[in-house]
């Protein structure tokens, strides 16, 4: 086989131009595919930290907000409520909050909060995922807390589950930090802010 009359320059040009067009086509296909892996703006906003101003909360009042699609309860507790939390341990399934997955390490294990008077919990019952309702009195010895209307689970004002109810775990405490004395940032660990 003879290469007489073959233009090697033209052959190289065609090879390089075909390769360049193929590369541009591959990038054109790859870019939208890779972009589809990124979360949408709506998804990013759903996972974004949430600021809550607790300056106007009076004892017993609550603010309900949402973080990552979950209801979040922020409640101001009275001094009597906080004092009662340490007295009712025998009525609870997990009074010392022994499951580390249910609260950050920097919250008090009994009060389950950074500051004694403000509690932050995810408002989803640990039994089957219903949303518990805040009650002024869930049990005479307990006082205020949460009652889950779906199956009767009860939680104290620290989100700890009472003994003898279907829920087996305490309400989850999300990561949060204080930006000031009156503003909480939910979704950011205390050490990261």
WOKA-V883655 format. One record per residue. N is the residue number from 1. RES is the residue in one letter. PHI is phi as a letter, one per 30 degrees, with the letter a starting at -180 (none if undefined). NEAR is the number of other ideal C-beta (glycine too) atoms within 12 Angstrom. D_CENTER is the distance of its C-alpha to the mean C-alpha in Angstrom with 1 decimal. Layout:
n->N res->RES phi->PHI near->NEAR d_center->D_CENTER
n->N res->RES phi->PHI near->NEAR d_center->D_CENTER
//
This chain:
n->1 res->X phi->none near->4 d_center->72.1
n->2 res->X phi->c near->5 d_center->72.8
n->3 res->X phi->c near->8 d_center->70.5
n->4 res->X phi->d near->7 d_center->73.3
n->5 res->X phi->i near->8 d_center->72.3
n->6 res->X phi->c near->12 d_center->68.5
n->7 res->X phi->c near->11 d_center->66.8
n->8 res->X phi->d near->12 d_center->64.3
n->9 res->X phi->d near->10 d_center->63.0
n->10 res->X phi->d near->12 d_center->62.2
n->11 res->X phi->d near->14 d_center->60.6
n->12 res->X phi->d near->13 d_center->58.3
n->13 res->X phi->d near->13 d_center->57.4
n->14 res->X phi->d near->15 d_center->56.5
n->15 res->X phi->d near->14 d_center->54.5
n->16 res->X phi->d near->14 d_center->52.5
n->17 res->X phi->d near->14 d_center->52.0
n->18 res->X phi->d near->14 d_center->50.9
n->19 res->X phi->d near->14 d_center->48.4
n->20 res->X phi->d near->14 d_center->47.1
n->21 res->X phi->d near->14 d_center->46.7
n->22 res->X phi->d near->14 d_center->44.9
n->23 res->X phi->d near->14 d_center->42.5
n->24 res->X phi->d near->14 d_center->41.7
n->25 res->X phi->d near->13 d_center->41.2
n->26 res->X phi->d near->14 d_center->38.8
n->27 res->X phi->d near->14 d_center->36.7
n->28 res->X phi->d near->13 d_center->36.8
n->29 res->X phi->d near->14 d_center->35.4
n->30 res->X phi->d near->14 d_center->32.8
n->31 res->X phi->e near->14 d_center->31.2
n->32 res->X phi->d near->11 d_center->29.8
n->33 res->X phi->d near->12 d_center->28.8
n->34 res->X phi->d near->12 d_center->26.8
n->35 res->X phi->d near->11 d_center->25.3
n->36 res->X phi->d near->11 d_center->24.0
n->37 res->X phi->d near->11 d_center->21.7
n->38 res->X phi->d near->12 d_center->19.8
n->39 res->X phi->d near->14 d_center->16.9
n->40 res->X phi->d near->12 d_center->18.2
n->41 res->X phi->d near->10 d_center->17.8
n->42 res->X phi->d near->10 d_center->16.0
n->43 res->X phi->d near->13 d_center->13.5
n->44 res->X phi->d near->12 d_center->13.1
n->45 res->X phi->d near->16 d_center->12.7
n->46 res->X phi->d near->17 d_center->10.0
n->47 res->X phi->c near->20 d_center->7.8
n->48 res->X phi->d near->19 d_center->9.5
n->49 res->X phi->d near->27 d_center->8.8
n->50 res->X phi->b near->31 d_center->10.0
n->51 res->X phi->c near->24 d_center->13.0
n->52 res->X phi->b near->34 d_center->14.2
n->53 res->X phi->c near->21 d_center->17.8
n->54 res->X phi->c near->34 d_center->18.7
n->55 res->X phi->d near->18 d_center->22.4
n->56 res->X phi->c near->13 d_center->23.7
n->57 res->X phi->d near->26 d_center->22.0
n->58 res->X phi->c near->15 d_center->24.7
n->59 res->X phi->e near->22 d_center->24.4
n->60 res->X phi->j near->22 d_center->23.2
n->61 res->X phi->d near->23 d_center->21.6
n->62 res->X phi->b near->32 d_center->18.0
n->63 res->X phi->c near->30 d_center->16.0
n->64 res->X phi->c near->25 d_center->13.7
n->65 res->X phi->b near->29 d_center->11.5
n->66 res->X phi->b near->25 d_center->8.9
n->67 res->X phi->b near->32 d_center->5.8
n->68 res->X phi->h near->23 d_center->5.6
n->69 res->X phi->i near->18 d_center->8.2
n->70 res->X phi->c near->25 d_center->7.0
n->71 res->X phi->d near->30 d_center->9.2
n->72 res->X phi->b near->35 d_center->8.5
n->73 res->X phi->c near->43 d_center->11.8
n->74 res->X phi->c near->42 d_center->13.3
n->75 res->X phi->b near->43 d_center->16.8
n->76 res->X phi->c near->32 d_center->19.8
n->77 res->X phi->c near->37 d_center->21.7
n->78 res->X phi->d near->23 d_center->25.5
n->79 res->X phi->d near->14 d_center->27.3
n->80 res->X phi->d near->17 d_center->28.7
n->81 res->X phi->d near->31 d_center->25.2
n->82 res->X phi->d near->29 d_center->24.2
n->83 res->X phi->d near->17 d_center->27.6
n->84 res->X phi->d near->30 d_center->27.4
n->85 res->X phi->e near->36 d_center->24.2
n->86 res->X phi->d near->22 d_center->26.4
n->87 res->X phi->c near->18 d_center->29.2
n->88 res->X phi->c near->31 d_center->27.6
n->89 res->X phi->e near->22 d_center->26.5
n->90 res->X phi->d near->13 d_center->29.2
n->91 res->X phi->c near->26 d_center->27.7
n->92 res->X phi->c near->38 d_center->24.3
n->93 res->X phi->d near->29 d_center->23.4
n->94 res->X phi->b near->29 d_center->21.4
n->95 res->X phi->d near->26 d_center->22.4
n->96 res->X phi->c near->21 d_center->21.6
n->97 res->X phi->h near->34 d_center->18.1
n->98 res->X phi->d near->16 d_center->19.4
n->99 res->X phi->d near->21 d_center->16.6
n->100 res->X phi->d near->17 d_center->14.9
n->101 res->X phi->d near->14 d_center->12.0
n->102 res->X phi->c near->32 d_center->11.0
n->103 res->X phi->a near->36 d_center->10.8
n->104 res->X phi->d near->28 d_center->11.3
n->105 res->X phi->d near->17 d_center->15.1
n->106 res->X phi->d near->22 d_center->15.9
n->107 res->X phi->c near->31 d_center->15.3
n->108 res->X phi->d near->24 d_center->18.5
n->109 res->X phi->d near->27 d_center->18.6
n->110 res->X phi->c near->29 d_center->20.5
n->111 res->X phi->d near->33 d_center->19.2
n->112 res->X phi->h near->43 d_center->15.5
n->113 res->X phi->a near->38 d_center->15.2
n->114 res->X phi->d near->31 d_center->16.4
n->115 res->X phi->c near->26 d_center->19.1
n->116 res->X phi->e near->25 d_center->20.8
n->117 res->X phi->d near->30 d_center->21.0
n->118 res->X phi->b near->40 d_center->17.4
n->119 res->X phi->c near->50 d_center->14.7
n->120 res->X phi->b near->47 d_center->11.0
n->121 res->X phi->b near->48 d_center->9.4
n->122 res->X phi->d near->37 d_center->7.4
n->123 res->X phi->d near->34 d_center->10.6
n->124 res->X phi->b near->32 d_center->11.1
n->125 res->X phi->d near->35 d_center->14.2
n->126 res->X phi->d near->34 d_center->14.3
n->127 res->X phi->d near->25 d_center->17.7
n->128 res->X phi->b near->18 d_center->17.5
n->129 res->X phi->i near->21 d_center->14.4
n->130 res->X phi->d near->22 d_center->16.1
n->131 res->X phi->c near->27 d_center->15.0
n->132 res->X phi->d near->41 d_center->16.8
n->133 res->X phi->c near->24 d_center->19.0
n->134 res->X phi->d near->34 d_center->19.7
n->135 res->X phi->b near->22 d_center->23.3
n->136 res->X phi->d near->21 d_center->25.7
n->137 res->X phi->b near->19 d_center->27.0
n->138 res->X phi->c near->32 d_center->25.6
n->139 res->X phi->a near->25 d_center->28.4
n->140 res->X phi->e near->13 d_center->31.4
n->141 res->X phi->d near->19 d_center->30.7
n->142 res->X phi->c near->32 d_center->27.0
n->143 res->X phi->i near->31 d_center->27.0
n->144 res->X phi->d near->36 d_center->24.0
n->145 res->X phi->l near->42 d_center->20.7
n->146 res->X phi->b near->44 d_center->19.2
n->147 res->X phi->b near->28 d_center->21.1
n->148 res->X phi->c near->31 d_center->19.9
n->149 res->X phi->d near->18 d_center->22.7
n->150 res->X phi->d near->19 d_center->22.4
n->151 res->X phi->b near->18 d_center->23.7
n->152 res->X phi->i near->23 d_center->24.2
n->153 res->X phi->d near->36 d_center->21.5
n->154 res->X phi->b near->41 d_center->21.4
n->155 res->X phi->b near->53 d_center->19.2
n->156 res->X phi->d near->47 d_center->20.4
n->157 res->X phi->d near->48 d_center->19.2
n->158 res->X phi->c near->45 d_center->17.1
n->159 res->X phi->i near->50 d_center->15.3
n->160 res->X phi->d near->48 d_center->17.8
n->161 res->X phi->d near->40 d_center->19.4
n->162 res->X phi->d near->36 d_center->23.1
n->163 res->X phi->d near->23 d_center->25.6
n->164 res->X phi->i near->14 d_center->27.4
n->165 res->X phi->b near->31 d_center->24.6
n->166 res->X phi->d near->23 d_center->23.2
n->167 res->X phi->d near->34 d_center->19.6
n->168 res->X phi->c near->23 d_center->19.7
n->169 res->X phi->b near->31 d_center->16.6
n->170 res->X phi->d near->43 d_center->15.1
n->171 res->X phi->d near->46 d_center->12.1
n->172 res->X phi->d near->36 d_center->8.9
n->173 res->X phi->c near->40 d_center->8.4
n->174 res->X phi->d near->41 d_center->5.2
n->175 res->X phi->d near->29 d_center->6.9
n->176 res->X phi->a near->40 d_center->9.2
n->177 res->X phi->b near->27 d_center->12.9
n->178 res->X phi->c near->25 d_center->15.9
n->179 res->X phi->d near->20 d_center->17.6
n->180 res->X phi->a near->14 d_center->20.5
n->181 res->X phi->d near->13 d_center->21.6
n->182 res->X phi->b near->20 d_center->20.3
n->183 res->X phi->b near->24 d_center->17.4
n->184 res->X phi->c near->38 d_center->13.8
n->185 res->X phi->c near->30 d_center->11.5
n->186 res->X phi->d near->41 d_center->7.8
n->187 res->X phi->j near->30 d_center->5.9
n->188 res->X phi->b near->24 d_center->9.2
n->189 res->X phi->d near->20 d_center->10.7
n->190 res->X phi->e near->25 d_center->13.8
n->191 res->X phi->d near->12 d_center->16.1
n->192 res->X phi->d near->13 d_center->15.0
n->193 res->X phi->d near->20 d_center->15.7
//
